[in-house]
Amino acid sequence: MGHDETVLVGVDGSPSSLDAVRWAAAEAARRGAALTLLFACAVPSPEPYTPVKLPRSYRDALLDQGRERLEEAKKVAEHTAAVPVRTELRAGQPVAELVRASETADLAVLGSRGLGGITGLLLGSVAVGLATHGHCPVVVVRGAVPEDGPIVAGVDGSPLSDTVLGFAFATAAARGVRLIAVQALASADDEEDLTSRLQRWKAEYPRVEVSQRLVEDRPVRALLQAAEGAQLIVVGSRGRGGRGGLAGIGLGSTSHGVLHHAECPVAVLRPQALPERA
């Protein structure tokens, strides 16, 4: 790791986005990464005709506001951790600009509630859009973040499970906390499969204390119960079709349930190396 690694944060000036900046700055420090703060706003173009002509200064005012919010966020980041911080102001739709910026980021971070700007409402178009189309893992920061709490990983036996576990193990190792792997029991082979997966990752991260839970329960409820007191929940963006797995987080009920009800930050991973399904 080094400063060629980047943690991206969406900024809109809300208290929630500043919480995301603090979380991201601390994470960047752990990774030895640089921090990029991005403010994007859809500014009106002065070119097309409108019945009421907007003064050009309106566009300038929006961009000036963005600069002020970025400067505030930069101060918060620098107060939180000693990491390189750069700011980026973009005129454009927040989802599109964040997705574009995520192409060169290693992690993207958003607050759970915004001012209707870059983060918008919890699970609004920006959060869903970035989680669905982003090119790197996405963390939505909300609730309390107990420093000694465990990392909880939602596993469903799909190929994405190893992506989720790899991220969860690396995070637990960096923070010196334990890992809880949760899988909804669907077949007799699930326990053996989960044990085998965990053994492989345990060999790479031998210092991480791991426990596993196979549950006969609805995935969202099982995951949230396991995550009481956790500092991060890690889930995948799409799981095994037809079985409601814990990693089935695209735009389905699991993602909505976890992100709406989790009392801690949630990391959403997409199957970057896996083929897209119809």
C-alpha positions as CSV (number, residue, x, y, z in Angstrom):
1,M,0.0,0.0,0.0
2,G,1.0,3.6,-0.5
3,H,-0.1,7.0,-1.6
4,D,-0.9,5.6,-5.1
5,E,-3.9,4.1,-3.3
6,T,-6.9,6.5,-3.0
7,V,-9.9,6.7,-0.8
8,L,-12.7,8.8,-2.4
9,V,-15.3,10.7,-0.4
10,G,-18.5,12.3,-1.6
11,V,-18.9,15.7,0.1
12,D,-22.1,17.9,0.2
13,G,-21.6,19.9,3.4
14,S,-24.1,17.9,5.6
15,P,-23.1,16.6,9.0
16,S,-23.4,13.1,7.6
17,S,-20.9,13.7,4.8
18,L,-18.5,15.1,7.4
19,D,-18.9,11.9,9.4
20,A,-18.0,10.1,6.1
21,V,-14.9,12.3,5.7
22,R,-13.8,11.4,9.3
23,W,-14.3,7.7,8.7
24,A,-12.5,7.9,5.3
25,A,-9.6,9.9,6.6
26,A,-9.0,7.3,9.4
27,E,-9.3,4.5,6.8
28,A,-6.9,6.2,4.5
29,A,-4.4,6.5,7.3
30,R,-4.6,2.8,8.0
31,R,-4.1,2.0,4.4
32,G,-1.3,4.6,3.9
33,A,-3.5,6.0,1.2
34,A,-4.3,9.5,-0.1
35,L,-7.8,11.0,0.3
36,T,-9.8,12.7,-2.4
37,L,-12.8,14.8,-1.5
38,L,-15.3,15.3,-4.3
39,F,-18.1,17.8,-4.5
40,A,-20.4,17.5,-7.6
41,C,-23.3,19.7,-8.3
42,A,-25.6,19.9,-11.3
43,V,-25.1,23.6,-12.4
44,P,-27.4,25.2,-15.0
45,S,-25.8,25.9,-18.3
46,P,-26.0,29.5,-19.4
47,E,-26.4,28.4,-23.0
48,P,-29.9,27.0,-23.6
49,Y,-32.8,29.3,-23.7
50,T,-35.0,29.3,-20.5
51,P,-38.2,31.3,-20.0
52,V,-36.6,33.0,-17.1
53,K,-32.9,33.6,-17.8
54,L,-30.7,32.6,-14.9
55,P,-27.9,35.0,-14.2
56,R,-24.5,33.6,-14.9
57,S,-23.6,34.4,-11.2
58,Y,-26.0,31.7,-10.1
59,R,-23.7,29.1,-11.6
60,D,-20.8,30.8,-10.0
61,A,-22.5,30.9,-6.6
62,L,-23.2,27.1,-6.7
63,L,-19.5,26.4,-7.5
64,D,-18.3,28.8,-4.8
65,Q,-20.5,27.0,-2.3
66,G,-18.9,23.7,-3.4
67,R,-15.5,25.2,-2.8
68,E,-16.5,26.3,0.7
69,R,-17.8,22.8,1.5
70,L,-14.7,21.2,0.2
71,E,-12.5,23.5,2.2
72,E,-14.5,22.7,5.4
73,A,-14.3,18.9,4.6
74,K,-10.5,19.2,4.1
75,K,-10.1,20.8,7.5
76,V,-12.1,18.0,9.1
77,A,-10.0,15.4,7.3
78,E,-6.7,17.0,8.2
79,H,-7.8,17.2,11.8
80,T,-8.8,13.5,11.8
81,A,-5.6,12.0,10.4
82,A,-2.3,13.0,8.8
83,V,-3.0,11.9,5.2
84,P,-2.5,13.7,1.9
85,V,-5.8,15.4,0.9
86,R,-6.9,16.7,-2.4
87,T,-10.2,18.3,-3.3
88,E,-12.1,18.1,-6.6
89,L,-15.0,20.3,-7.7
90,R,-17.1,18.9,-10.6
91,A,-20.0,20.4,-12.4
92,G,-22.2,17.5,-13.2
93,Q,-24.7,14.9,-11.9
94,P,-23.4,13.5,-8.6
95,V,-24.0,9.8,-9.4
96,A,-22.2,10.1,-12.8
97,E,-19.3,12.1,-11.4
98,L,-18.8,9.7,-8.4
99,V,-19.0,6.6,-10.6
100,R,-16.5,8.2,-13.0
101,A,-14.2,9.1,-10.1
102,S,-14.5,5.6,-8.6
103,E,-12.6,4.2,-11.7
104,T,-9.3,5.4,-10.2
105,A,-10.2,4.9,-6.5
106,D,-9.7,1.9,-4.2
107,L,-12.6,2.8,-1.9
108,A,-15.5,5.2,-2.2
109,V,-17.2,6.6,0.9
110,L,-20.6,8.4,1.3
111,G,-22.6,9.6,4.3
112,S,-26.0,8.1,4.9
113,R,-28.0,11.4,4.8
114,G,-27.2,14.5,2.9
115,L,-28.6,17.9,1.9
116,G,-30.0,16.5,-1.3
117,G,-26.7,17.0,-3.0
118,I,-24.1,14.3,-3.4
119,T,-25.4,11.8,-0.8
120,G,-29.1,12.7,-0.9
121,L,-31.5,10.5,1.1
122,L,-30.4,7.2,2.5
123,L,-30.5,4.7,-0.3
124,G,-31.4,7.6,-2.7
125,S,-30.3,7.6,-6.3
126,V,-26.7,8.4,-5.4
127,A,-26.1,5.6,-2.9
128,V,-27.9,3.1,-5.1
129,G,-26.3,4.3,-8.2
130,L,-22.7,4.2,-6.8
131,A,-23.2,0.8,-5.2
132,T,-24.6,-0.6,-8.4
133,H,-22.2,1.0,-10.9
134,G,-19.2,2.0,-8.9
135,H,-15.8,0.6,-9.9
136,C,-14.5,0.0,-6.3
137,P,-16.0,-1.0,-2.9
138,V,-18.5,1.5,-1.5
139,V,-18.9,2.3,2.2
140,V,-22.1,4.1,3.4
141,V,-21.2,5.6,6.8
142,R,-24.0,5.8,9.4
143,G,-24.6,5.2,13.1
144,A,-22.0,4.5,15.8
145,V,-18.6,3.1,14.9
146,P,-17.2,1.3,18.0
147,E,-13.5,1.0,17.6
148,D,-13.3,-2.4,19.2
149,G,-16.3,-3.8,17.5
150,P,-16.0,-6.8,15.1
151,I,-16.2,-6.8,11.3
152,V,-19.3,-8.8,10.0
153,A,-19.3,-10.4,6.6
154,G,-22.4,-11.6,4.8
155,V,-21.6,-14.8,2.8
156,D,-23.9,-16.8,0.5
157,G,-21.7,-19.4,-1.2
158,S,-21.5,-17.5,-4.5
159,P,-18.2,-16.6,-6.1
160,L,-18.6,-13.1,-4.7
161,S,-18.3,-14.5,-1.2
162,D,-14.5,-14.7,-1.5
163,T,-14.5,-11.0,-2.5
164,V,-16.5,-10.2,0.5
165,L,-14.3,-12.3,2.8
166,G,-11.1,-10.9,1.4
167,F,-12.2,-7.4,2.1
168,A,-13.5,-8.3,5.5
169,F,-10.4,-10.2,6.6
170,A,-8.1,-7.4,5.4
171,T,-10.2,-4.8,7.3
172,A,-10.2,-6.9,10.5
173,A,-6.5,-7.5,10.3
174,A,-5.8,-3.7,9.8
175,R,-8.0,-2.8,12.8
176,G,-6.9,-5.7,15.0
177,V,-10.5,-6.9,15.6
178,R,-12.4,-10.2,15.2
179,L,-14.4,-11.3,12.2
180,I,-17.9,-12.8,12.2
181,A,-18.9,-14.6,9.0
182,V,-22.7,-15.0,8.6
183,Q,-24.4,-17.3,6.1
184,A,-28.1,-18.2,5.7
185,L,-28.4,-22.0,5.8
186,A,-29.9,-23.2,2.5
187,S,-28.4,-26.7,2.0
188,A,-26.5,-29.4,3.8
189,D,-23.3,-28.4,2.1
190,D,-23.3,-24.8,3.3
191,E,-21.5,-25.4,6.6
192,E,-18.6,-27.3,5.0
193,D,-18.4,-24.7,2.2
194,L,-18.2,-21.8,4.7
195,T,-15.6,-23.6,6.9
196,S,-13.5,-24.3,3.8
197,R,-13.6,-20.7,2.6
198,L,-12.7,-19.3,6.1
199,Q,-9.8,-21.7,6.4
200,R,-8.3,-20.5,3.2
201,W,-8.5,-16.8,4.3
202,K,-7.4,-17.7,7.8
203,A,-4.2,-19.0,6.3
204,E,-3.6,-15.6,4.7
205,Y,-4.6,-13.7,7.9
206,P,-3.6,-16.0,10.7
207,R,-3.9,-13.3,13.4
208,V,-7.6,-12.6,12.7
209,E,-9.9,-14.3,15.2
210,V,-12.9,-15.7,13.2
211,S,-16.3,-17.1,14.1
212,Q,-18.9,-18.4,11.8
213,R,-22.7,-18.4,12.1
214,L,-25.0,-20.5,9.9
215,V,-28.5,-19.4,10.5
216,E,-32.0,-20.5,9.5
217,D,-33.4,-17.0,9.3
218,R,-34.1,-14.2,6.8
219,P,-30.7,-12.9,5.6
220,V,-31.3,-9.3,6.6
221,R,-32.4,-10.1,10.1
222,A,-29.6,-12.7,10.6
223,L,-27.0,-10.2,9.5
224,L,-28.3,-7.3,11.5
225,Q,-28.5,-9.5,14.7
226,A,-24.9,-10.7,14.2
227,A,-23.8,-7.1,13.6
228,E,-24.9,-5.7,17.0
229,G,-21.9,-3.8,18.3
230,A,-20.1,-4.2,15.0
231,Q,-18.0,-1.4,13.4
232,L,-18.6,-2.5,9.8
233,I,-20.8,-4.9,7.8
234,V,-19.4,-6.2,4.5
235,V,-21.8,-7.5,1.9
236,G,-21.7,-8.2,-1.8
237,S,-23.6,-6.4,-4.5
238,R,-25.2,-9.5,-6.0
239,G,-25.4,-13.1,-4.7
240,R,-26.6,-16.5,-5.8
241,G,-29.8,-16.0,-7.7
242,G,-33.0,-17.5,-6.3
243,R,-31.9,-18.2,-2.8
244,G,-31.9,-14.8,-1.1
245,G,-28.3,-15.0,-0.1
246,L,-26.7,-12.5,2.2
247,A,-24.6,-11.2,-0.7
248,G,-27.6,-10.5,-2.9
249,I,-27.4,-6.8,-2.3
250,G,-27.9,-5.2,-5.8
251,L,-31.2,-3.3,-5.6
252,G,-33.0,-6.0,-3.8
253,S,-34.6,-6.3,-0.4
254,T,-31.3,-7.4,1.4
255,S,-29.5,-4.2,0.4
256,H,-32.4,-2.0,1.4
257,G,-32.8,-3.8,4.7
258,V,-29.2,-3.7,5.7
259,L,-28.6,-0.1,4.6
260,H,-31.8,1.1,6.2
261,H,-31.5,-0.6,9.5
262,A,-27.8,-1.2,10.1
263,E,-26.5,0.8,13.1
264,C,-22.9,1.0,11.7
265,P,-21.2,1.6,8.4
266,V,-21.9,-0.8,5.5
267,A,-19.4,-1.8,2.8
268,V,-20.9,-2.9,-0.5
269,L,-18.7,-4.9,-2.9
270,R,-19.5,-5.5,-6.6
271,P,-18.3,-8.6,-8.5
272,Q,-15.7,-6.6,-10.5
273,A,-14.0,-9.7,-11.9
274,L,-17.2,-11.6,-12.5
275,P,-19.3,-11.5,-15.7
276,E,-22.4,-9.4,-15.6
277,R,-25.7,-11.3,-15.5
278,A,-28.8,-10.4,-17.2
